[in-house]
Structure formats: structure tokens, C-alpha cells
Amino acid sequence: MLLLVLLATFLGALSSCSRAFIVKPEGKYGDTISFRFYQLGGGAHTKHNVIELIVQKKVGDNQWDTVWALSGERSIDEVEYGKTYDGLNETTQALPLSLKGEYRVHVKDMPRFDPPGYGYAQFTFDETGEIVILR
């Protein structure tokens, strides 16, 4: 019981010490797909000190496979799918995206003087290849 109370306290403190930002997938299937970062509320395009980016494809009801991943550190305002960047190591090489695939992207940033930030988006493509944001 004490362990549960300590865990709940820790998770509560952790969630109150983080920030959120918007990740918006943009582009068209078969062309460049970018993940752009925006502030909550104001919607201004903004740079983040990205330390991790993971793109996953849905393969089952609640199962996801990583199709591309970067880790390291780079101040940047958008990331292009499959592109390599100084300061970010490709930990999983980019696999081709599927027109009928459902994807999600997770981005974590670590600013110098603020708590870590997290961005997330889930997307697919319509029959013309345009990105459709899910949920």
C-alpha cells in the first residue's frame, strides 16, 4: 500500500512538472512529411530542444511498431520524416510509410530552464494522400 501511495505521489509530481506542445504532421503521402511544432493556445510555430522523436505504426488493436526514431539533442522547429539531423541520432531507420497506415508521433523536448515538454499526434492518409489528424 505504501508503495502505491509513493508511486501515485511521484507520478502526480512528474505530470505537474511537464509541459505540452502541439506536433502537427504536414505534407502528402509520397512527398515530404514534416512534424512541425507549435505552442499551445497561441498556435505560434516554435522551436523545441528535441531529445527524442518516435514515429510508430499501428499493427493491432493496441499494438504499435516503431517505424522511425531519433534521440540526442537539437533545437529545431520541425522534423522531416526520414531526414537525419546533426545532434539527433537515428536509433531506428525510417521505414516507408503506407497510404493505409495509422501512425502516431511522440516528441520529447528538454529545455534548459523549464520542465520537459511532450508533443503527440496521431494521423493517417486519405485516398488522395492528404494527412488526416486522428482524435
N, C-alpha and C positions, 0 to 999 in steps of 0.2 A: 504494500500500500504506500509506504514512504517513497519507494522508487517511482510510482505513478505520479505522486504529488510533485516530486523533484523534476520529473520529465515534463509534466504539464507546465510547471513554472518556467523551465528552460525554453520550451517551445513558445510560450507566450512572450517571453523576453526577446527571443530571436525574431518572432514575427513583428514585434513592435519596433525592432531596430533595423528594419529594411525599408527600401523604397521601391516603388513600382514605376515603370515607364512603358510606353507603347512601342511595340515592334510591329511594323506594317510590311507584310510581303507585297512587293510590287513587281510588275513585269508581265510577261506572257510565256506560256509553255513553248519550249523550243527556242526561246530567246533568253535574254538575261533576266534572272530572278534576283532581286535585291531585297534585303531586310533593312528597312530604314527605321531610325529611332526618333521618337517624338516624346515631348513632355506630356504628362497627364494634364488634363484640363485645358491648358492654353494651346496645345497641339503644335507648338513650335518644333521644327526639326532641330535635333540637338545631338551633340557628341556625348559618348559614354566611354569610360575606360573599361572596355570589354576584356574580361578574363576567361570567359567561356561562352561558346555558342554551339548548340547541338540541334541538328535537324533530324527528325525521326519520321518514319513512315508507319502508318497503322497496318498491322498484319493480322489482327484478330480482334475480338470484341474489346479486350483491354490490353492488347499486346502491341508494342511499338519496337521497331528495329531502327537503330541509328544508321542514317544514310550519309551523314557528314558531321564532323565535329572539329572544332578549333579550341585551343586553350593557350594561355600565355597572358599577354597584356598589350593592349593598343588602344589609344584614344581615337575614336572613329565615329562617324555619324551614320554609316550604313555598311553593310557587308554583302558582297555579291556571292551568290551560291557557286561553290567550286573554286573560287579565286583564293590564292594564297596571299598572306599579308606579313610584312615584317612585324615581329613581335608576337604573332599568333602561329602556333604550330598546328598543323593538320594532324589530329590524332586518329581520325577516320577519313579516308579519302572519299571524295564526293562520288556517289553513285548516280546514274542517270535517274531523273525524276520521271514518273509515269503520269500520263494525262488523266488516268482514272484513280490515281493515288490520293490518299488523305494524309496530310503532313502536319507536323507541329514543329515550332522552333522555340527554343528556350535560350535566353541570353542573360548572362550574369555580368554585372559591372562592379568594379571596386574603386570608387573614387578615393582621393587622398584623405579627405577630411569628413566624409559622410559615411553612413552605413551602406552596406552593399545594396545594389539595386537589381531588380529582376524584371524581365520583359518576356512576354509569351504571346504566340499567335498560333492559330490552327487554321489550315487552309486546304483547298483543293483547286481544281481547274474545271471550268465549264467546257462544253463541247467545242467552243471556239478557241480554247486555250487561255482565256482570261482567268485571273486568280479570283477565287471566291473565298472570302473570310468566313470561317465557321464559328458558331457560338460567340 
